[in-house]
Amino acid sequence: MQSQTQITSATSKKMLWTGRIISALVVLFLLLDAVVKVLKLAPAVEAGTRLGYSESAVFGIGILLLVCTALYVIPRTAILGAILLTGYLGGATATHVRVGADLFPILFPIILGAFVWLGIYLRDERLRALFPLRS
């Protein structure tokens, strides 16, 4: 029979790896989005102008996203990165609401933000201690 410590350790490892995988997928998506913006590729510029941003603002938005994502990737600054990404994604949500976008473009940044926090929540034991899901 397994001891409680062994079960807890196995559960913690599963949570850690699940969190890493979720975070990696989020980071890959955000890096792709940021690079497309920094390089001012046509889809990013067209989408930005449709949303009311000037072509020159697209580069700055891409740099901002790169910095926030880099902070999220670094373990020591991951929570700060998650907070900043939440603000960034909140701005994306507000932008889509402002232009009257369909439901999916409005919900996608919210869902992505939830995954940002889910990934770090599963990776960081201190965060789970601060916000336990059970009483």
Contacts in CASP RR format, 6 or more apart in sequence:
PFRMAT RR
TARGET T0000
AUTHOR 0000-0000-0000
METHOD contacts of the structure
MODEL  1
MQSQTQITSATSKKMLWTGRIISALVVLFLLLDAVVKVLKLAPAVEAGTR
LGYSESAVFGIGILLLVCTALYVIPRTAILGAILLTGYLGGATATHVRVG
ADLFPILFPIILGAFVWLGIYLRDERLRALFPLRS
12 125 0 8 1.000
15 122 0 8 1.000
15 123 0 8 1.000
16 122 0 8 1.000
16 123 0 8 1.000
18 119 0 8 1.000
18 122 0 8 1.000
19 118 0 8 1.000
19 119 0 8 1.000
19 120 0 8 1.000
19 121 0 8 1.000
19 122 0 8 1.000
19 123 0 8 1.000
20 119 0 8 1.000
20 123 0 8 1.000
22 115 0 8 1.000
22 118 0 8 1.000
22 119 0 8 1.000
22 122 0 8 1.000
23 72 0 8 1.000
23 116 0 8 1.000
23 119 0 8 1.000
23 120 0 8 1.000
23 123 0 8 1.000
25 115 0 8 1.000
26 112 0 8 1.000
26 113 0 8 1.000
26 115 0 8 1.000
26 116 0 8 1.000
26 119 0 8 1.000
27 69 0 8 1.000
27 72 0 8 1.000
27 73 0 8 1.000
29 112 0 8 1.000
30 65 0 8 1.000
30 68 0 8 1.000
30 69 0 8 1.000
30 72 0 8 1.000
30 85 0 8 1.000
30 112 0 8 1.000
31 66 0 8 1.000
31 69 0 8 1.000
33 44 0 8 1.000
33 62 0 8 1.000
33 65 0 8 1.000
34 62 0 8 1.000
34 63 0 8 1.000
34 65 0 8 1.000
34 66 0 8 1.000
34 69 0 8 1.000
35 66 0 8 1.000
36 43 0 8 1.000
36 44 0 8 1.000
37 44 0 8 1.000
37 58 0 8 1.000
37 59 0 8 1.000
37 60 0 8 1.000
37 61 0 8 1.000
37 62 0 8 1.000
37 65 0 8 1.000
38 59 0 8 1.000
38 60 0 8 1.000
38 62 0 8 1.000
38 63 0 8 1.000
38 66 0 8 1.000
40 55 0 8 1.000
40 58 0 8 1.000
40 59 0 8 1.000
44 58 0 8 1.000
45 55 0 8 1.000
45 58 0 8 1.000
48 57 0 8 1.000
48 58 0 8 1.000
49 55 0 8 1.000
50 99 0 8 1.000
51 95 0 8 1.000
51 96 0 8 1.000
51 99 0 8 1.000
52 95 0 8 1.000
52 99 0 8 1.000
53 61 0 8 1.000
64 88 0 8 1.000
65 88 0 8 1.000
67 84 0 8 1.000
68 81 0 8 1.000
68 84 0 8 1.000
68 85 0 8 1.000
68 88 0 8 1.000
69 81 0 8 1.000
69 85 0 8 1.000
71 77 0 8 1.000
71 78 0 8 1.000
71 80 0 8 1.000
71 81 0 8 1.000
71 84 0 8 1.000
72 78 0 8 1.000
72 81 0 8 1.000
72 82 0 8 1.000
72 84 0 8 1.000
72 85 0 8 1.000
72 116 0 8 1.000
72 120 0 8 1.000
78 120 0 8 1.000
78 123 0 8 1.000
78 124 0 8 1.000
79 120 0 8 1.000
79 124 0 8 1.000
79 127 0 8 1.000
82 116 0 8 1.000
82 117 0 8 1.000
82 120 0 8 1.000
85 113 0 8 1.000
85 116 0 8 1.000
86 113 0 8 1.000
86 116 0 8 1.000
86 117 0 8 1.000
89 109 0 8 1.000
89 110 0 8 1.000
89 112 0 8 1.000
89 113 0 8 1.000
89 116 0 8 1.000
90 109 0 8 1.000
90 110 0 8 1.000
91 109 0 8 1.000
92 109 0 8 1.000
93 106 0 8 1.000
93 109 0 8 1.000
93 110 0 8 1.000
96 105 0 8 1.000
96 106 0 8 1.000
96 109 0 8 1.000
97 106 0 8 1.000
120 127 0 8 1.000
121 127 0 8 1.000
121 128 0 8 1.000
121 131 0 8 1.000
122 128 0 8 1.000
END
